[in-house]
Amino acid sequence: MTSPALTLVLGGTGKTLGDGVRQVLGRPARDFTEYVAEAAATGVRAPGAAS
């Protein structure tokens, strides 16, 4: 038995990206690894994070 969500994924639903980020933010989406590298370079951590 296959879950409905898996059926959608395997069927190709959502295989193309939309332009929602561009529409909302007025800029293209960034790669998550770029975001992480930029955030890590600032030295900022979550409040209460272990040292």
Sequence and secondary structure as in RCSB ss.txt:
>XXXX:A:sequence
MTSPALTLVLGGTGKTLGDGVRQVLGRPARDFTEYVAEAAATGVRAPGAAS
>XXXX:A:secstr
   HHHHHHHTTTT S  SHHHHHHSS    HHHHHHHHHHHT   TT   
